[in-house]
């Protein structure tokens, strides 16, 4: 679930509460912050793949824009619902403002 209360007035950073906490060594991650990618962070990716929530595209992009930075092995461990939440936020960041009124998963 997206925690809009933790946005701190910024729409370029969102906090996702994971349905299934992620275990990385001794650390348990219950929330992940996702920030709006800069154009350079989209290098090597296609907008089509991201808009289709393509696993490979998100696996490449998420380590660049998550706090803490999720590595590919961490992404592989995510519950599918949590992966979809993160992908939904990425999609929302990429939509133009004019499209967010009807297509946004977080408005």
C-alpha positions as CSV (number, residue, x, y, z in Angstrom):
1,X,0.0,0.0,0.0
2,X,1.2,3.5,-0.8
3,X,1.6,5.6,2.3
4,X,0.6,9.1,1.1
5,X,1.0,10.5,4.6
6,X,4.7,10.0,4.3
7,X,5.1,11.9,1.1
8,X,6.2,15.0,3.1
9,X,4.5,17.2,0.5
10,X,6.6,15.7,-2.3
11,X,5.1,13.8,-5.2
12,X,8.6,12.7,-6.3
13,X,9.1,10.3,-3.4
14,X,6.6,7.7,-2.2
15,X,6.6,5.2,0.6
16,X,5.4,1.6,-0.1
17,X,4.4,-0.6,2.8
18,X,5.2,-4.1,1.8
19,X,2.5,-6.8,2.3
20,X,5.2,-9.3,2.9
21,X,8.4,-7.8,4.6
22,X,11.6,-8.5,2.7
23,X,14.4,-10.3,4.6
24,X,17.9,-9.3,3.6
25,X,20.4,-11.0,5.9
26,X,19.5,-10.0,9.5
27,X,17.5,-6.9,8.2
28,X,13.7,-7.0,7.7
29,X,12.5,-4.3,5.3
30,X,8.8,-3.4,5.8
31,X,8.7,-0.2,3.7
32,X,10.5,0.9,0.6
33,X,10.7,4.4,-0.7
34,X,10.4,4.9,-4.5
35,X,11.5,8.2,-6.1
36,X,10.6,9.6,-9.5
37,X,13.3,8.6,-11.9
38,X,15.3,11.1,-13.8
39,X,15.5,10.6,-17.6
40,X,19.1,9.3,-17.3
41,X,17.9,6.6,-15.0
42,X,15.7,5.2,-17.8
43,X,18.8,4.5,-19.9
44,X,18.7,1.1,-21.6
45,X,15.0,0.8,-20.9
46,X,11.9,1.3,-23.1
47,X,8.9,3.2,-22.0
48,X,6.8,0.4,-23.5
49,X,8.4,-2.2,-21.3
50,X,8.0,-0.1,-18.2
51,X,4.3,0.7,-19.1
52,X,3.7,-3.1,-19.4
53,X,5.3,-3.6,-15.9
54,X,7.9,-5.9,-17.6
55,X,9.9,-7.7,-15.0
56,X,13.3,-7.2,-16.6
57,X,12.7,-3.5,-17.1
58,X,11.6,-3.0,-13.5
59,X,14.5,-5.2,-12.2
60,X,16.8,-2.8,-13.9
61,X,15.1,0.4,-12.9
62,X,14.2,-0.3,-9.2
63,X,17.7,-0.5,-7.9
64,X,18.3,3.0,-9.3
65,X,15.2,4.6,-7.6
66,X,14.5,2.7,-4.4
67,X,15.5,3.6,-0.8
68,X,17.0,1.3,0.5
69,X,18.4,0.4,-2.9
70,X,16.9,-3.0,-3.8
71,X,19.3,-5.2,-5.7
72,X,18.2,-7.7,-8.3
73,X,18.3,-10.6,-5.8
74,X,16.0,-8.6,-3.5
75,X,13.5,-7.9,-6.2
76,X,13.4,-11.6,-7.0
77,X,12.4,-12.3,-3.4
78,X,9.5,-9.8,-3.4
79,X,6.0,-11.0,-3.1
80,X,4.2,-10.5,-6.5
81,X,1.7,-8.0,-4.9
82,X,4.6,-5.9,-3.6
83,X,6.3,-6.1,-7.0
84,X,3.1,-4.8,-8.6
85,X,2.9,-2.0,-6.0
86,X,6.4,-0.8,-6.9
87,X,5.6,-1.1,-10.6
88,X,2.4,0.8,-10.2
89,X,4.3,3.7,-8.6
90,X,6.8,3.7,-11.4
91,X,3.9,3.8,-13.9
92,X,2.3,6.7,-12.0
93,X,5.6,8.7,-12.1
94,X,5.8,8.2,-15.9
95,X,2.3,9.3,-16.7
96,X,1.8,12.9,-17.7
97,X,-0.3,15.1,-15.4
98,X,-3.1,15.2,-17.9
99,X,-3.5,11.4,-17.8
100,X,-3.3,11.0,-14.0
101,X,-7.0,11.9,-13.4
102,X,-8.2,8.7,-15.0
103,X,-5.4,6.3,-15.2
104,X,-3.3,6.7,-12.0
105,X,-3.2,3.8,-9.6
106,X,-2.5,6.2,-6.7
107,X,-4.9,9.1,-7.1
